[in-house]
């Protein structure tokens, strides 16, 4: 899809919330009381991958950089990808059933 957007000159911005896991699957396992198996993934360097496909790539290094980086990516005349490292937090939080 990255190459398709480049080929057609689409001005799109993709934001990757990167926690290095299949979070929805992890959440299901945690909520069900199961052991978390097979949910951690090895992601590529999304910025370099995007750049290899003709996109502009950005990575948010610090929390305070999020807004300026997003503004810069959205202002790009070509496709842009923003890699945002995130914590692996289970959602929704589970509460005891009465």
N, CA, C and O atoms as a GROMACS GRO file, in nm:
protein
  392
    1UNK      N    1   0.082  -0.120   0.000
    1UNK     CA    2   0.000   0.000   0.000
    1UNK      C    3   0.085   0.125   0.000
    1UNK      O    4   0.045   0.228  -0.054
    2UNK      N    5   0.204   0.117   0.061
    2UNK     CA    6   0.293   0.233   0.059
    2UNK      C    7   0.331   0.268  -0.084
    2UNK      O    8   0.329   0.385  -0.123
    3UNK      N    9   0.366   0.166  -0.162
    3UNK     CA   10   0.405   0.191  -0.300
    3UNK      C   11   0.287   0.236  -0.386
    3UNK      O   12   0.305   0.315  -0.478
    4UNK      N   13   0.169   0.186  -0.357
    4UNK     CA   14   0.049   0.229  -0.431
    4UNK      C   15   0.024   0.377  -0.409
    4UNK      O   16  -0.004   0.450  -0.504
    5UNK      N   17   0.034   0.423  -0.284
    5UNK     CA   18   0.015   0.565  -0.254
    5UNK      C   19   0.119   0.650  -0.325
    5UNK      O   20   0.088   0.758  -0.376
    6UNK      N   21   0.242   0.601  -0.329
    6UNK     CA   22   0.349   0.674  -0.399
    6UNK      C   23   0.320   0.679  -0.548
    6UNK      O   24   0.330   0.785  -0.610
    7UNK      N   25   0.285   0.566  -0.604
    7UNK     CA   26   0.258   0.557  -0.749
    7UNK      C   27   0.148   0.654  -0.791
    7UNK      O   28   0.156   0.714  -0.898
    8UNK      N   29   0.046   0.668  -0.708
    8UNK     CA   30  -0.068   0.752  -0.744
    8UNK      C   31  -0.057   0.893  -0.687
    8UNK      O   32  -0.150   0.973  -0.702
    9UNK      N   33   0.054   0.924  -0.623
    9UNK     CA   34   0.075   1.059  -0.571
    9UNK      C   35  -0.026   1.099  -0.465
    9UNK      O   36  -0.066   1.215  -0.457
   10UNK      N   37  -0.068   1.003  -0.383
   10UNK     CA   38  -0.167   1.032  -0.280
   10UNK      C   39  -0.104   1.103  -0.162
   10UNK      O   40   0.001   1.062  -0.113
   11UNK      N   41  -0.167   1.209  -0.118
   11UNK     CA   42  -0.119   1.282  -0.002
   11UNK      C   43  -0.192   1.226   0.121
   11UNK      O   44  -0.297   1.276   0.160
   12UNK      N   45  -0.135   1.123   0.178
   12UNK     CA   46  -0.193   1.061   0.297
   12UNK      C   47  -0.090   1.064   0.408
   12UNK      O   48   0.031   1.068   0.384
   13UNK      N   49  -0.139   1.063   0.530
   13UNK     CA   50  -0.051   1.054   0.646
   13UNK      C   51  -0.096   0.936   0.729
   13UNK      O   52  -0.212   0.926   0.768
   14UNK      N   53  -0.003   0.845   0.756
   14UNK     CA   54  -0.030   0.726   0.836
   14UNK      C   55   0.042   0.742   0.969
   14UNK      O   56   0.160   0.777   0.973
   15UNK      N   57  -0.030   0.716   1.078
   15UNK     CA   58   0.030   0.719   1.211
   15UNK      C   59   0.032   0.576   1.263
   15UNK      O   60  -0.072   0.512   1.273
   16UNK      N   61   0.152   0.528   1.296
   16UNK     CA   62   0.170   0.394   1.351
   16UNK      C   63   0.187   0.407   1.501
   16UNK      O   64   0.285   0.465   1.548
   17UNK      N   65   0.093   0.352   1.576
   17UNK     CA   66   0.107   0.346   1.722
   17UNK      C   67   0.181   0.216   1.751
   17UNK      O   68   0.122   0.108   1.751
   18UNK      N   69   0.308   0.228   1.775
   18UNK     CA   70   0.400   0.115   1.774
   18UNK      C   71   0.434   0.070   1.916
   18UNK      O   72   0.517   0.132   1.984
   19UNK      N   73   0.370  -0.038   1.960
   19UNK     CA   74   0.403  -0.093   2.093
   19UNK      C   75   0.471  -0.229   2.082
   19UNK      O   76   0.494  -0.295   2.184
   20UNK      N   77   0.504  -0.271   1.961
   20UNK     CA   78   0.575  -0.395   1.943
   20UNK      C   79   0.495  -0.519   1.980
   20UNK      O   80   0.551  -0.622   2.017
   21UNK      N   81   0.362  -0.508   1.970
   21UNK     CA   82   0.278  -0.622   2.008
   21UNK      C   83   0.149  -0.624   1.926
   21UNK      O   84   0.109  -0.523   1.868
   22UNK      N   85   0.087  -0.740   1.924
   22UNK     CA   86  -0.049  -0.753   1.870
   22UNK      C   87  -0.141  -0.723   1.988
   22UNK      O   88  -0.190  -0.814   2.054
   23UNK      N   89  -0.164  -0.594   2.013
   23UNK     CA   90  -0.226  -0.550   2.137
   23UNK      C   91  -0.368  -0.602   2.157
   23UNK      O   92  -0.405  -0.640   2.268
   24UNK      N   93  -0.448  -0.605   2.052
   24UNK     CA   94  -0.586  -0.653   2.070
   24UNK      C   95  -0.586  -0.799   2.113
   24UNK      O   96  -0.667  -0.840   2.197
   25UNK      N   97  -0.496  -0.878   2.055
   25UNK     CA   98  -0.488  -1.019   2.094
   25UNK      C   99  -0.438  -1.031   2.238
   25UNK      O  100  -0.489  -1.114   2.315
   26UNK      N  101  -0.340  -0.949   2.275
   26UNK     CA  102  -0.290  -0.950   2.412
   26UNK      C  103  -0.404  -0.915   2.509
   26UNK      O  104  -0.421  -0.980   2.612
   27UNK      N  105  -0.481  -0.813   2.475
   27UNK     CA  106  -0.593  -0.771   2.561
   27UNK      C  107  -0.692  -0.886   2.582
   27UNK      O  108  -0.736  -0.910   2.695
   28UNK      N  109  -0.726  -0.956   2.475
   28UNK     CA  110  -0.820  -1.068   2.486
   28UNK      C  111  -0.765  -1.175   2.580
   28UNK      O  112  -0.839  -1.230   2.662
   29UNK      N  113  -0.636  -1.203   2.568
   29UNK     CA  114  -0.574  -1.305   2.653
   29UNK      C  115  -0.574  -1.262   2.799
   29UNK      O  116  -0.608  -1.342   2.887
   30UNK      N  117  -0.537  -1.138   2.825
   30UNK     CA  118  -0.532  -1.088   2.962
   30UNK      C  119  -0.671  -1.089   3.025
   30UNK      O  120  -0.688  -1.135   3.137
   31UNK      N  121  -0.769  -1.038   2.952
   31UNK     CA  122  -0.906  -1.033   3.004
   31UNK      C  123  -0.959  -1.173   3.030
   31UNK      O  124  -1.037  -1.193   3.123
   32UNK      N  125  -0.918  -1.271   2.949
   32UNK     CA  126  -0.964  -1.409   2.965
   32UNK      C  127  -0.881  -1.487   3.067
   32UNK      O  128  -0.911  -1.604   3.095
   33UNK      N  129  -0.777  -1.424   3.122
   33UNK     CA  130  -0.694  -1.491   3.220
   33UNK      C  131  -0.597  -1.590   3.158
   33UNK      O  132  -0.547  -1.679   3.227
   34UNK      N  133  -0.570  -1.576   3.029
   34UNK     CA  134  -0.480  -1.667   2.960
   34UNK      C  135  -0.337  -1.613   2.961
   34UNK      O  136  -0.314  -1.494   2.981
   35UNK      N  137  -0.242  -1.703   2.940
   35UNK     CA  138  -0.102  -1.663   2.928
   35UNK      C  139  -0.082  -1.590   2.796
   35UNK      O  140  -0.135  -1.632   2.693
   36UNK      N  141  -0.004  -1.482   2.799
   36UNK     CA  142   0.022  -1.404   2.679
   36UNK      C  143   0.130  -1.474   2.596
   36UNK      O  144   0.249  -1.466   2.626
   37UNK      N  145   0.087  -1.542   2.492
   37UNK     CA  146   0.180  -1.613   2.404
   37UNK      C  147   0.165  -1.565   2.261
   37UNK      O  148   0.054  -1.551   2.210
   38UNK      N  149   0.277  -1.540   2.196
   38UNK     CA  150   0.275  -1.507   2.055
   38UNK      C  151   0.224  -1.369   2.021
   38UNK      O  152   0.186  -1.344   1.907
   39UNK      N  153   0.222  -1.279   2.118
   39UNK     CA  154   0.169  -1.145   2.089
   39UNK      C  155   0.277  -1.040   2.070
   39UNK      O  156   0.249  -0.931   2.019
   40UNK      N  157   0.399  -1.070   2.110
   40UNK     CA  158   0.509  -0.976   2.087
   40UNK      C  159   0.560  -0.996   1.945
   40UNK      O  160   0.579  -1.108   1.900
   41UNK      N  161   0.583  -0.885   1.876
   41UNK     CA  162   0.629  -0.892   1.737
   41UNK      C  163   0.758  -0.814   1.722
   41UNK      O  164   0.791  -0.728   1.803
   42UNK      N  165   0.831  -0.847   1.617
   42UNK     CA  166   0.950  -0.772   1.580
   42UNK      C  167   0.912  -0.685   1.461
   42UNK      O  168   0.898  -0.734   1.349
   43UNK      N  169   0.896  -0.558   1.486
   43UNK     CA  170   0.856  -0.466   1.379
   43UNK      C  171   0.978  -0.418   1.300
   43UNK      O  172   1.089  -0.412   1.353
   44UNK      N  173   0.955  -0.385   1.174
   44UNK     CA  174   1.063  -0.323   1.098
   44UNK      C  175   1.080  -0.179   1.144
   44UNK      O  176   1.000  -0.129   1.223
   45UNK      N  177   1.181  -0.114   1.095
   45UNK     CA  178   1.196   0.030   1.117
   45UNK      C  179   1.097   0.096   1.020
   45UNK      O  180   1.126   0.110   0.901
   46UNK      N  181   0.982   0.136   1.072
   46UNK     CA  182   0.876   0.188   0.985
   46UNK      C  183   0.917   0.315   0.912
   46UNK      O  184   0.874   0.338   0.799
   47UNK      N  185   1.000   0.398   0.974
   47UNK     CA  186   1.045   0.521   0.909
   47UNK      C  187   1.129   0.487   0.786
   47UNK      O  188   1.106   0.542   0.679
   48UNK      N  189   1.225   0.397   0.802
   48UNK     CA  190   1.310   0.360   0.689
   48UNK      C  191   1.230   0.287   0.581
   48UNK      O  192   1.256   0.304   0.462
   49UNK      N  193   1.134   0.205   0.622
   49UNK     CA  194   1.049   0.135   0.526
   49UNK      C  195   0.969   0.235   0.444
   49UNK      O  196   0.961   0.224   0.321
   50UNK      N  197   0.909   0.333   0.511
   50UNK     CA  198   0.832   0.435   0.441
   50UNK      C  199   0.920   0.513   0.344
   50UNK      O  200   0.882   0.537   0.230
   51UNK      N  201   1.039   0.552   0.390
   51UNK     CA  202   1.131   0.627   0.304
   51UNK      C  203   1.174   0.545   0.183
   51UNK      O  204   1.192   0.601   0.075
   52UNK      N  205   1.191   0.415   0.201
   52UNK     CA  206   1.229   0.328   0.089
   52UNK      C  207   1.118   0.322  -0.016
   52UNK      O  208   1.144   0.291  -0.132
   53UNK      N  209   0.996   0.353   0.026
   53UNK     CA  210   0.882   0.350  -0.067
   53UNK      C  211   0.848   0.490  -0.120
   53UNK      O  212   0.744   0.508  -0.184
   54UNK      N  213   0.934   0.588  -0.092
   54UNK     CA  214   0.911   0.722  -0.145
   54UNK      C  215   0.830   0.812  -0.054
   54UNK      O  216   0.789   0.921  -0.096
   55UNK      N  217   0.807   0.771   0.069
   55UNK     CA  218   0.733   0.852   0.166
   55UNK      C  219   0.832   0.934   0.248
   55UNK      O  220   0.952   0.908   0.248
   56UNK      N  221   0.779   1.034   0.318
   56UNK     CA  222   0.857   1.101   0.423
   56UNK      C  223   0.828   1.026   0.552
   56UNK      O  224   0.712   0.998   0.584
   57UNK      N  225   0.932   0.994   0.626
   57UNK     CA  226   0.916   0.920   0.750
   57UNK      C  227   0.955   1.004   0.870
   57UNK      O  228   1.054   1.077   0.866
   58UNK      N  229   0.876   0.993   0.976
   58UNK     CA  230   0.900   1.067   1.099
   58UNK      C  231   0.887   0.972   1.218
   58UNK      O  232   0.808   0.878   1.215
   59UNK      N  233   0.964   0.998   1.322
   59UNK     CA  234   0.949   0.922   1.446
   59UNK      C  235   0.941   1.021   1.561
   59UNK      O  236   1.021   1.114   1.571
   60UNK      N  237   0.845   0.999   1.647
   60UNK     CA  238   0.831   1.082   1.766
   60UNK      C  239   0.924   1.025   1.872
   60UNK      O  240   0.907   0.912   1.916
   61UNK      N  241   1.022   1.104   1.913
   61UNK     CA  242   1.120   1.058   2.011
   61UNK      C  243   1.080   1.093   2.154
   61UNK      O  244   1.110   1.020   2.248
   62UNK      N  245   1.012   1.207   2.170
   62UNK     CA  246   0.970   1.252   2.303
   62UNK      C  247   0.825   1.296   2.298
   62UNK      O  248   0.776   1.341   2.195
   63UNK      N  249   0.757   1.282   2.409
   63UNK     CA  250   0.613   1.315   2.416
   63UNK      C  251   0.586   1.456   2.366
   63UNK      O  252   0.488   1.479   2.295
   64UNK      N  253   0.670   1.551   2.403
   64UNK     CA  254   0.646   1.690   2.365
   64UNK      C  255   0.667   1.715   2.216
   64UNK      O  256   0.630   1.821   2.164
   65UNK      N  257   0.725   1.618   2.146
   65UNK     CA  258   0.745   1.632   2.001
   65UNK      C  259   0.626   1.583   1.919
   65UNK      O  260   0.622   1.603   1.798
   66UNK      N  261   0.529   1.519   1.983
   66UNK     CA  262   0.417   1.460   1.909
   66UNK      C  263   0.345   1.561   1.821
   66UNK      O  264   0.332   1.540   1.700
   67UNK      N  265   0.299   1.669   1.879
   67UNK     CA  266   0.222   1.766   1.800
   67UNK      C  267   0.304   1.830   1.688
   67UNK      O  268   0.256   1.836   1.575
   68UNK      N  269   0.427   1.878   1.716
   68UNK     CA  270   0.505   1.936   1.605
   68UNK      C  271   0.535   1.836   1.493
   68UNK      O  272   0.532   1.872   1.376
   69UNK      N  273   0.563   1.712   1.529
   69UNK     CA  274   0.591   1.610   1.426
   69UNK      C  275   0.466   1.582   1.344
   69UNK      O  276   0.474   1.570   1.222
   70UNK      N  277   0.351   1.572   1.410
   70UNK     CA  278   0.226   1.551   1.334
   70UNK      C  279   0.197   1.667   1.241
   70UNK      O  280   0.156   1.647   1.126
   71UNK      N  281   0.218   1.789   1.288
   71UNK     CA  282   0.196   1.906   1.202
   71UNK      C  283   0.288   1.902   1.080
   71UNK      O  284   0.245   1.930   0.968
   72UNK      N  285   0.414   1.867   1.102
   72UNK     CA  286   0.510   1.859   0.993
   72UNK      C  287   0.469   1.751   0.893
   72UNK      O  288   0.475   1.773   0.772
   73UNK      N  289   0.428   1.635   0.943
   73UNK     CA  290   0.387   1.526   0.854
   73UNK      C  291   0.263   1.563   0.774
   73UNK      O  292   0.255   1.535   0.654
   74UNK      N  293   0.168   1.625   0.839
   74UNK     CA  294   0.044   1.663   0.769
   74UNK      C  295   0.068   1.772   0.665
   74UNK      O  296  -0.010   1.786   0.571
   75UNK      N  297   0.174   1.849   0.681
   75UNK     CA  298   0.206   1.956   0.585
   75UNK      C  299   0.283   1.904   0.463
   75UNK      O  300   0.302   1.977   0.367
   76UNK      N  301   0.326   1.780   0.467
   76UNK     CA  302   0.403   1.724   0.355
   76UNK      C  303   0.318   1.718   0.228
   76UNK      O  304   0.199   1.686   0.235
   77UNK      N  305   0.376   1.749   0.113
   77UNK     CA  306   0.302   1.741  -0.012
   77UNK      C  307   0.292   1.598  -0.067
   77UNK      O  308   0.226   1.574  -0.168
   78UNK      N  309   0.358   1.505   0.000
   78UNK     CA  310   0.361   1.365  -0.043
   78UNK      C  311   0.318   1.278   0.074
   78UNK      O  312   0.297   1.329   0.184
   79UNK      N  313   0.304   1.147   0.053
   79UNK     CA  314   0.268   1.058   0.163
   79UNK      C  315   0.369   1.068   0.277
   79UNK      O  316   0.489   1.084   0.255
   80UNK      N  317   0.318   1.058   0.400
   80UNK     CA  318   0.404   1.065   0.518
   80UNK      C  319   0.360   0.960   0.618
   80UNK      O  320   0.242   0.926   0.628
   81UNK      N  321   0.457   0.908   0.692
   81UNK     CA  322   0.431   0.810   0.797
   81UNK      C  323   0.495   0.861   0.926
   81UNK      O  324   0.608   0.908   0.926
   82UNK      N  325   0.420   0.850   1.036
   82UNK     CA  326   0.470   0.890   1.167
   82UNK      C  327   0.469   0.768   1.257
   82UNK      O  328   0.364   0.708   1.281
   83UNK      N  329   0.587   0.731   1.306
   83UNK     CA  330   0.601   0.618   1.398
   83UNK      C  331   0.600   0.673   1.539
   83UNK      O  332   0.685   0.754   1.577
   84UNK      N  333   0.501   0.629   1.618
   84UNK     CA  334   0.486   0.677   1.755
   84UNK      C  335   0.503   0.559   1.851
   84UNK      O  336   0.412   0.477   1.864
   85UNK      N  337   0.618   0.550   1.917
   85UNK     CA  338   0.635   0.443   2.016
   85UNK      C  339   0.535   0.461   2.130
   85UNK      O  340   0.518   0.572   2.182
   86UNK      N  341   0.470   0.352   2.169
   86UNK     CA  342   0.371   0.359   2.277
   86UNK      C  343   0.395   0.247   2.378
   86UNK      O  344   0.463   0.149   2.350
   87UNK      N  345   0.337   0.265   2.494
   87UNK     CA  346   0.344   0.162   2.597
   87UNK      C  347   0.242   0.053   2.564
   87UNK      O  348   0.143   0.078   2.495
   88UNK      N  349   0.266  -0.064   2.614
   88UNK     CA  350   0.174  -0.175   2.594
   88UNK      C  351   0.079  -0.180   2.713
   88UNK      O  352   0.111  -0.240   2.816
   89UNK      N  353  -0.036  -0.117   2.699
   89UNK     CA  354  -0.133  -0.106   2.808
   89UNK      C  355  -0.258  -0.184   2.769
   89UNK      O  356  -0.310  -0.169   2.658
   90UNK      N  357  -0.306  -0.268   2.860
   90UNK     CA  358  -0.427  -0.347   2.833
   90UNK      C  359  -0.548  -0.255   2.839
   90UNK      O  360  -0.567  -0.182   2.936
   91UNK      N  361  -0.630  -0.260   2.736
   91UNK     CA  362  -0.752  -0.181   2.731
   91UNK      C  363  -0.860  -0.271   2.676
   91UNK      O  364  -0.834  -0.340   2.577
   92UNK      N  365  -0.978  -0.274   2.730
   92UNK     CA  366  -1.016  -0.195   2.847
   92UNK      C  367  -0.964  -0.260   2.975
   92UNK      O  368  -0.944  -0.381   2.983
   93UNK      N  369  -0.943  -0.176   3.074
   93UNK     CA  370  -0.899  -0.227   3.201
   93UNK      C  371  -1.010  -0.316   3.258
   93UNK      O  372  -1.128  -0.285   3.246
   94UNK      N  373  -0.970  -0.425   3.317
   94UNK     CA  374  -1.069  -0.516   3.372
   94UNK      C  375  -1.104  -0.476   3.515
   94UNK      O  376  -1.020  -0.429   3.590
   95UNK      N  377  -1.229  -0.497   3.549
   95UNK     CA  378  -1.277  -0.470   3.684
   95UNK      C  379  -1.342  -0.597   3.736
   95UNK      O  380  -1.404  -0.671   3.659
   96UNK      N  381  -1.329  -0.623   3.864
   96UNK     CA  382  -1.393  -0.744   3.918
   96UNK      C  383  -1.544  -0.743   3.895
   96UNK      O  384  -1.609  -0.639   3.905
   97UNK      N  385  -1.596  -0.861   3.865
   97UNK     CA  386  -1.741  -0.874   3.846
   97UNK      C  387  -1.803  -0.902   3.981
   97UNK      O  388  -1.758  -0.990   4.054
   98UNK      N  389  -1.907  -0.828   4.014
   98UNK     CA  390  -1.978  -0.850   4.142
   98UNK      C  391  -2.070  -0.968   4.136
   98UNK      O  392  -2.137  -1.000   4.234
   0.00000   0.00000   0.00000
